[in-house]
């Protein structure tokens, strides 16, 4: 996990995405970033259902986003 000052990884940066606190809309905290990273493992354990969930969720959140209380949004360029 490599995060820049905006708490995103290089892939999110290249895609113009950012991860925000779902409640406040602010940048996620270091604690949320770490929890989200650990939750990636849980999201992938059962046939990657945690990632597939994004396609069926109203807010397009994976399990790792729901557990860390985060949302991924496209950054205005």
C-alpha positions, 0 to 999 in steps of 0.5 A, a space after each residue: 500500500 503506497 499512499 500519497 498526501 491525498 491518501 491514494 495509491 498510484 492506480 487511483 491517481 492514474 484513474 483520477 479517483 480519490 477515497 473519501 470519508 463517507 460521512 464527512 466527505 473529507 480525506 480518510 484518516 490514516 486509521 481508515 486507510 489502514 482498515 481499508 487495506 486490511 479489509 481488502 483481504 476480507 473482500 477477496 476471501 470468498 470468491 472476491 465477493 467483496 469486490 463484486 459487491 460494488 456492481 450491486 451496491 447503490 453507493 458502489 462500495 465494496 466490502 472494504 469501503 463499507 467496513 472503513 466507511 469510505 467512498 471512492 469518487 472521480 476527481 474533477 480535473 
